[in-house]
């Protein structure tokens, strides 16, 4: 991506109508089968110099794209979006949503079931559980604990 394209994308992301439409665009892309777009753009967007508010909004959009991918069992694309969102949430210090991204990663890894996915799912869910407990998020912690228990018994 050129410097000019990077600047234009940064300006576009700052536009509220763009952010509002990104969720709808992600859903439409998934339904149209053009699901490579968000994953490809996710990496470029995550590396842009964004202000905290822009990072948070971009992370939210990436999370939503990940959920769209998860709905259609596009595990690799979902993971890619969740991992990029996690980086942005970490940069902003948003521990609650870091926990959610770890949890979402754990869910995808639990369903994908490739060679090392079980151990990585357990690591992600354990990270989510720690954050949830630190923040007093009992319901989210219970969900993470339940999935960890299910994985341990599988």
RALINMO-V374584 format. One record per backbone hydrogen bond with DSSP energy under -0.5 kcal/mol. NH is the residue of the N-H (numbers start at 0). CO is the residue of the C=O. If there is no record, write none. Layout:
# RALINMO-V374584
NH&CO, NH&CO
This chain:
# RALINMO-V374584
5&1, 6&2, 7&3, 8&4, 9&5, 10&6, 11&7, 12&8, 13&9, 14&10, 14&11, 15&13, 17&14, 18&14, 19&15, 20&16, 21&17, 22&18, 23&19, 24&20, 25&21, 26&22, 27&23, 28&24, 29&25, 30&26, 31&27, 32&28, 32&29, 33&28, 36&33, 38&34, 39&35, 40&36, 41&37, 42&38, 43&39, 44&40, 45&41, 46&42, 46&43, 47&44, 49&47, 54&50, 55&51, 56&52, 57&53, 58&54, 59&55, 60&56, 61&57, 62&58, 63&59, 64&60, 65&61, 66&62, 67&63, 68&64, 69&65, 70&66, 71&67, 71&68, 72&69, 73&68, 74&72, 77&73, 78&74, 79&75, 80&76, 81&77, 82&78, 83&79, 84&80, 85&81, 86&82, 87&83, 88&84, 89&85, 90&86, 91&87, 92&88, 92&89, 93&88, 94&92, 97&93, 98&94, 99&95, 100&96, 101&97, 102&98, 103&99, 104&100, 105&101, 106&102, 107&103, 108&104, 109&105, 110&106, 111&107, 112&108, 116&113, 117&113, 119&115, 120&116, 121&117, 122&118, 123&119, 124&120, 125&121, 126&122, 127&123, 128&124, 129&125, 130&126, 131&127, 132&128, 133&129, 134&130, 135&132, 136&131, 137&135, 140&136, 141&137, 142&138, 143&139, 144&140, 145&141, 146&142, 147&143, 148&144, 149&145, 150&146, 151&147, 152&148, 153&150
